[in-house]
Amino acid sequence: MRLSRALQEKLMDVRLRDKLLAEGKLTKEEVKKFLDGTADEAKNATYTDENSDED
């Protein structure tokens, strides 16, 4: 089961997703279903200040 999940996540990798959509190997509906099934992790995000002078 873990291999199946890993392969599914690989198909949805943003680096491959657009290519697979263009080739017709993935549908927009499949992408939407996958994204709707993922948890919102925004609360765990860490933000940094790009203009910080710290080294």
MARFI-766028 format. One record per residue: chain; x, y, z of N, C-alpha, C in turn; residue number from 1; residue in one letter. Coordinates in steps of 0.1 Angstrom, whole numbers. Layout:
N
r cadena = A; n.X = X; n.Y = Y; n.Z = Z; ca.X = X; ca.Y = Y; ca.Z = Z; c.X = X; c.Y = Y; c.Z = Z; num = NUM; residuo = A
...
END
This chain:
55
r cadena = A; n.X = 8; n.Y = -12; n.Z = 0; ca.X = 0; ca.Y = 0; ca.Z = 0; c.X = 9; c.Y = 13; c.Z = 0; num = 1; residuo = M
r cadena = A; n.X = 20; n.Y = 12; n.Z = 7; ca.X = 28; ca.Y = 24; ca.Z = 8; c.X = 34; c.Y = 27; c.Z = -6; num = 2; residuo = R
r cadena = A; n.X = 38; n.Y = 17; n.Z = -14; ca.X = 43; ca.Y = 20; ca.Z = -27; c.X = 33; c.Y = 26; c.Z = -36; num = 3; residuo = L
r cadena = A; n.X = 21; n.Y = 22; n.Z = -35; ca.X = 10; ca.Y = 27; ca.Z = -43; c.X = 8; c.Y = 42; c.Z = -40; num = 4; residuo = S
r cadena = A; n.X = 8; n.Y = 46; n.Z = -27; ca.X = 7; ca.Y = 59; ca.Z = -23; c.X = 19; c.Y = 68; c.Z = -28; num = 5; residuo = R
r cadena = A; n.X = 31; n.Y = 62; n.Z = -27; ca.X = 43; ca.Y = 70; ca.Z = -31; c.X = 42; c.Y = 73; c.Z = -46; num = 6; residuo = A
r cadena = A; n.X = 37; n.Y = 63; n.Z = -54; ca.X = 36; ca.Y = 65; ca.Z = -68; c.X = 26; c.Y = 75; c.Z = -72; num = 7; residuo = L
r cadena = A; n.X = 15; n.Y = 75; n.Z = -64; ca.X = 4; ca.Y = 85; ca.Z = -66; c.X = 9; c.Y = 99; c.Z = -63; num = 8; residuo = Q
r cadena = A; n.X = 17; n.Y = 100; n.Z = -52; ca.X = 22; ca.Y = 114; ca.Z = -49; c.X = 32; c.Y = 118; c.Z = -59; num = 9; residuo = E
r cadena = A; n.X = 40; n.Y = 109; n.Z = -65; ca.X = 50; ca.Y = 112; ca.Z = -75; c.X = 43; c.Y = 118; c.Z = -87; num = 10; residuo = K
r cadena = A; n.X = 31; n.Y = 112; n.Z = -91; ca.X = 24; ca.Y = 117; ca.Z = -102; c.X = 19; c.Y = 132; c.Z = -100; num = 11; residuo = L
r cadena = A; n.X = 16; n.Y = 135; n.Z = -87; ca.X = 11; ca.Y = 148; ca.Z = -84; c.X = 22; c.Y = 158; c.Z = -80; num = 12; residuo = M
r cadena = A; n.X = 34; n.Y = 154; n.Z = -81; ca.X = 45; ca.Y = 163; ca.Z = -79; c.X = 44; c.Y = 174; c.Z = -89; num = 13; residuo = D
r cadena = A; n.X = 45; n.Y = 187; n.Z = -84; ca.X = 43; ca.Y = 198; ca.Z = -92; c.X = 53; c.Y = 199; c.Z = -104; num = 14; residuo = V
r cadena = A; n.X = 65; n.Y = 193; n.Z = -102; ca.X = 74; ca.Y = 192; ca.Z = -113; c.X = 70; c.Y = 183; c.Z = -125; num = 15; residuo = R
r cadena = A; n.X = 61; n.Y = 174; n.Z = -122; ca.X = 57; ca.Y = 164; ca.Z = -132; c.X = 42; c.Y = 167; c.Z = -136; num = 16; residuo = L
r cadena = A; n.X = 35; n.Y = 172; n.Z = -127; ca.X = 20; ca.Y = 173; ca.Z = -129; c.X = 16; c.Y = 180; c.Z = -142; num = 17; residuo = R
r cadena = A; n.X = 22; n.Y = 192; n.Z = -145; ca.X = 18; ca.Y = 199; ca.Z = -157; c.X = 22; c.Y = 192; c.Z = -170; num = 18; residuo = D
r cadena = A; n.X = 33; n.Y = 185; n.Z = -170; ca.X = 37; ca.Y = 177; ca.Z = -181; c.X = 27; c.Y = 165; c.Z = -183; num = 19; residuo = K
r cadena = A; n.X = 24; n.Y = 159; n.Z = -173; ca.X = 14; ca.Y = 147; ca.Z = -174; c.X = 0; c.Y = 152; c.Z = -178; num = 20; residuo = L
r cadena = A; n.X = -4; n.Y = 164; n.Z = -173; ca.X = -17; ca.Y = 169; ca.Z = -178; c.X = -16; c.Y = 172; c.Z = -193; num = 21; residuo = L
r cadena = A; n.X = -5; n.Y = 178; n.Z = -198; ca.X = -4; ca.Y = 181; ca.Z = -212; c.X = -4; c.Y = 169; c.Z = -220; num = 22; residuo = A
r cadena = A; n.X = 2; n.Y = 158; n.Z = -215; ca.X = 3; ca.Y = 146; ca.Z = -223; c.X = -10; c.Y = 137; c.Z = -222; num = 23; residuo = E
r cadena = A; n.X = -20; n.Y = 142; n.Z = -213; ca.X = -32; ca.Y = 135; ca.Z = -212; c.X = -31; c.Y = 122; c.Z = -203; num = 24; residuo = G
r cadena = A; n.X = -20; n.Y = 121; n.Z = -196; ca.X = -18; ca.Y = 110; ca.Z = -187; c.X = -24; c.Y = 112; c.Z = -173; num = 25; residuo = K
r cadena = A; n.X = -29; n.Y = 125; n.Z = -171; ca.X = -35; ca.Y = 129; ca.Z = -158; c.X = -46; c.Y = 139; c.Z = -162; num = 26; residuo = L
r cadena = A; n.X = -57; n.Y = 138; n.Z = -154; ca.X = -68; ca.Y = 147; ca.Z = -157; c.X = -69; c.Y = 158; c.Z = -146; num = 27; residuo = T
r cadena = A; n.X = -75; n.Y = 169; n.Z = -149; ca.X = -77; ca.Y = 180; ca.Z = -140; c.X = -85; c.Y = 175; c.Z = -128; num = 28; residuo = K
r cadena = A; n.X = -94; n.Y = 166; n.Z = -131; ca.X = -103; ca.Y = 160; ca.Z = -120; c.X = -95; c.Y = 152; c.Z = -110; num = 29; residuo = E
r cadena = A; n.X = -85; n.Y = 145; n.Z = -115; ca.X = -76; ca.Y = 137; ca.Z = -107; c.X = -68; c.Y = 146; c.Z = -98; num = 30; residuo = E
r cadena = A; n.X = -63; n.Y = 157; n.Z = -103; ca.X = -55; ca.Y = 166; ca.Z = -96; c.X = -63; c.Y = 172; c.Z = -85; num = 31; residuo = V
r cadena = A; n.X = -75; n.Y = 177; n.Z = -89; ca.X = -84; ca.Y = 183; ca.Z = -79; c.X = -88; c.Y = 173; c.Z = -67; num = 32; residuo = K
r cadena = A; n.X = -91; n.Y = 161; n.Z = -71; ca.X = -94; ca.Y = 151; ca.Z = -61; c.X = -82; c.Y = 149; c.Z = -51; num = 33; residuo = K
r cadena = A; n.X = -70; n.Y = 148; n.Z = -57; ca.X = -58; ca.Y = 147; ca.Z = -48; c.X = -56; c.Y = 158; c.Z = -39; num = 34; residuo = F
r cadena = A; n.X = -57; n.Y = 171; n.Z = -45; ca.X = -55; ca.Y = 183; ca.Z = -37; c.X = -66; c.Y = 184; c.Z = -26; num = 35; residuo = L
r cadena = A; n.X = -78; n.Y = 181; n.Z = -29; ca.X = -89; ca.Y = 182; ca.Z = -19; c.X = -87; c.Y = 172; c.Z = -8; num = 36; residuo = D
r cadena = A; n.X = -79; n.Y = 161; n.Z = -10; ca.X = -77; ca.Y = 151; ca.Z = 0; c.X = -65; c.Y = 153; c.Z = 8; num = 37; residuo = G
r cadena = A; n.X = -57; n.Y = 164; n.Z = 5; ca.X = -45; ca.Y = 167; ca.Z = 13; c.X = -48; c.Y = 177; c.Z = 24; num = 38; residuo = T
r cadena = A; n.X = -41; n.Y = 175; n.Z = 35; ca.X = -44; ca.Y = 184; ca.Z = 47; c.X = -38; c.Y = 198; c.Z = 45; num = 39; residuo = A
r cadena = A; n.X = -44; n.Y = 208; n.Z = 50; ca.X = -39; ca.Y = 222; ca.Z = 50; c.X = -28; c.Y = 223; c.Z = 61; num = 40; residuo = D
r cadena = A; n.X = -16; n.Y = 225; n.Z = 57; ca.X = -5; ca.Y = 226; ca.Z = 66; c.X = 0; c.Y = 240; c.Z = 68; num = 41; residuo = E
r cadena = A; n.X = -8; n.Y = 250; n.Z = 65; ca.X = -4; ca.Y = 264; ca.Z = 65; c.X = 0; c.Y = 268; c.Z = 80; num = 42; residuo = A
r cadena = A; n.X = -6; n.Y = 262; n.Z = 89; ca.X = -3; ca.Y = 265; ca.Z = 103; c.X = 11; c.Y = 261; c.Z = 107; num = 43; residuo = K
r cadena = A; n.X = 17; n.Y = 252; n.Z = 100; ca.X = 31; ca.Y = 248; ca.Z = 102; c.X = 41; c.Y = 255; c.Z = 94; num = 44; residuo = N
r cadena = A; n.X = 37; n.Y = 265; n.Z = 86; ca.X = 47; ca.Y = 272; ca.Z = 78; c.X = 56; c.Y = 281; c.Z = 86; num = 45; residuo = A
r cadena = A; n.X = 68; n.Y = 283; n.Z = 82; ca.X = 78; ca.Y = 292; ca.Z = 88; c.X = 81; c.Y = 302; c.Z = 77; num = 46; residuo = T
r cadena = A; n.X = 79; n.Y = 315; n.Z = 82; ca.X = 82; ca.Y = 326; ca.Z = 73; c.X = 95; c.Y = 333; c.Z = 76; num = 47; residuo = Y
r cadena = A; n.X = 102; n.Y = 337; n.Z = 66; ca.X = 115; ca.Y = 344; ca.Z = 68; c.X = 114; c.Y = 358; c.Z = 62; num = 48; residuo = T
r cadena = A; n.X = 122; n.Y = 367; n.Z = 67; ca.X = 123; ca.Y = 380; ca.Z = 61; c.X = 134; c.Y = 380; c.Z = 51; num = 49; residuo = D
r cadena = A; n.X = 131; n.Y = 382; n.Z = 38; ca.X = 142; ca.Y = 382; ca.Z = 28; c.X = 151; c.Y = 394; c.Z = 29; num = 50; residuo = E
r cadena = A; n.X = 146; n.Y = 405; n.Z = 35; ca.X = 154; ca.Y = 417; ca.Z = 36; c.X = 162; c.Y = 418; c.Z = 49; num = 51; residuo = N
r cadena = A; n.X = 163; n.Y = 407; n.Z = 56; ca.X = 170; ca.Y = 407; ca.Z = 69; c.X = 185; c.Y = 409; c.Z = 66; num = 52; residuo = S
r cadena = A; n.X = 192; n.Y = 417; n.Z = 74; ca.X = 206; ca.Y = 419; ca.Z = 73; c.X = 214; c.Y = 409; c.Z = 81; num = 53; residuo = D
r cadena = A; n.X = 208; n.Y = 399; n.Z = 87; ca.X = 215; ca.Y = 389; ca.Z = 95; c.X = 223; c.Y = 380; c.Z = 86; num = 54; residuo = E
r cadena = A; n.X = 235; n.Y = 376; n.Z = 91; ca.X = 243; ca.Y = 366; ca.Z = 83; c.X = 242; c.Y = 352; c.Z = 89; num = 55; residuo = D
END
